[in-house]
Amino acid sequence: MSMTVHLYYKGKDGAALKFVEEMESSGTADAIRSEEGNLRYDYFIPVKDPETVLLIDSWKDQASLDIHHASPMMAVIAALRDKYDLHMEAERFVSDSEPTDEAFIRK
């Protein structure tokens, strides 16, 4: 059962985008992507809210996410959040084993 967290990073004057740019250019995002159990780590910008960045962060299971949260990587992320004065909202999702909407998905 995989875990997905949507993190909404909110800032002012382009701070959220600058945070993402530094996460990517410093290699921090790629380091997270290479962690055991990471399934997805991707940033998106909502069309109607350019001061917010959405991170979709998915993990194989809760244990993988717990290891990530206990890793030194979290201090790096926290320091960058502080640097750019970002505030966050979070949503958490747990996958089910049987997708019921396949009939509506065009591939």
C-alpha positions as CSV (number, residue, x, y, z in Angstrom):
1,M,0.0,0.0,0.0
2,S,1.8,3.2,-1.2
3,M,1.7,6.5,0.5
4,T,1.3,9.8,-1.3
5,V,1.6,13.3,0.2
6,H,0.7,16.5,-1.5
7,L,2.7,19.4,0.0
8,Y,1.7,22.9,-1.0
9,Y,4.6,25.3,-0.5
10,K,3.3,28.8,-0.3
11,G,5.5,31.9,-0.4
12,K,5.7,35.5,-1.7
13,D,7.5,37.1,-4.6
14,G,8.4,33.8,-6.3
15,A,9.9,32.3,-3.2
16,A,8.3,28.9,-3.7
17,L,9.6,28.6,-7.2
18,K,13.1,29.7,-6.0
19,F,12.9,26.9,-3.4
20,V,12.2,24.4,-6.1
21,E,14.9,25.7,-8.3
22,E,17.4,25.3,-5.4
23,M,16.1,21.8,-4.5
24,E,16.7,20.8,-8.1
25,S,20.0,22.6,-8.8
26,S,21.6,21.4,-5.6
27,G,20.8,17.8,-6.3
28,T,18.6,17.5,-3.1
29,A,15.5,16.5,-5.1
30,D,17.4,13.9,-7.0
31,A,18.9,12.5,-3.8
32,I,15.4,12.1,-2.4
33,R,14.2,10.4,-5.7
34,S,17.0,7.9,-5.3
35,E,16.1,7.0,-1.7
36,E,14.9,3.4,-1.1
37,G,11.1,3.3,-1.4
38,N,10.6,6.6,-3.2
39,L,8.2,6.3,-6.1
40,R,7.7,9.9,-7.1
41,Y,9.0,13.3,-6.2
42,D,7.7,16.0,-8.6
43,Y,6.9,19.7,-8.4
44,F,4.0,21.4,-10.1
45,I,2.7,25.0,-10.2
46,P,-1.1,25.6,-10.0
47,V,-2.3,27.7,-13.0
48,K,-4.3,30.1,-10.8
49,D,-1.7,30.4,-8.0
50,P,1.9,31.0,-9.2
51,E,3.0,31.7,-5.6
52,T,2.3,28.1,-4.6
53,V,4.2,25.0,-5.6
54,L,2.7,21.5,-5.3
55,L,5.0,18.6,-4.4
56,I,3.7,15.2,-5.1
57,D,5.7,12.8,-3.0
58,S,5.0,9.1,-3.1
59,W,6.5,6.2,-1.2
60,K,6.3,2.4,-1.4
61,D,5.0,2.2,2.2
62,Q,4.9,4.0,5.5
63,A,8.2,2.5,6.6
64,S,10.0,4.1,3.6
65,L,8.4,7.4,4.4
66,D,9.4,7.2,8.1
67,I,13.0,6.5,7.1
68,H,13.0,9.5,4.8
69,H,11.5,11.7,7.6
70,A,14.2,10.5,10.0
71,S,17.1,11.1,7.5
72,P,19.5,14.0,7.5
73,M,17.8,15.1,4.2
74,M,14.9,16.6,6.3
75,A,17.3,19.1,7.9
76,V,18.4,20.3,4.4
77,I,14.8,20.7,3.3
78,A,13.8,22.5,6.5
79,A,16.7,24.9,6.1
80,L,15.6,25.7,2.5
81,R,12.0,26.2,3.7
82,D,13.2,28.7,6.3
83,K,15.5,30.4,3.8
84,Y,12.6,31.1,1.5
85,D,10.0,31.7,4.3
86,L,7.6,29.1,3.0
87,H,4.5,27.9,4.7
88,M,2.9,24.6,3.9
89,E,-0.3,22.7,3.7
90,A,-0.4,18.9,3.4
91,E,-2.8,16.2,2.1
92,R,-2.1,12.5,2.6
93,F,-3.4,9.6,0.5
94,V,-3.1,5.9,0.9
95,S,-3.5,3.8,-2.3
96,D,-6.1,1.1,-2.5
97,S,-5.3,-2.2,-4.0
98,E,-8.1,-2.2,-6.6
99,P,-8.5,0.9,-8.8
100,T,-12.2,1.4,-9.5
101,D,-11.9,4.2,-12.1
102,E,-10.0,2.4,-14.9
103,A,-13.1,2.6,-17.2
104,F,-12.7,6.4,-17.1
105,I,-8.9,6.6,-17.8
106,R,-7.9,7.1,-21.4
107,K,-4.5,5.6,-22.1
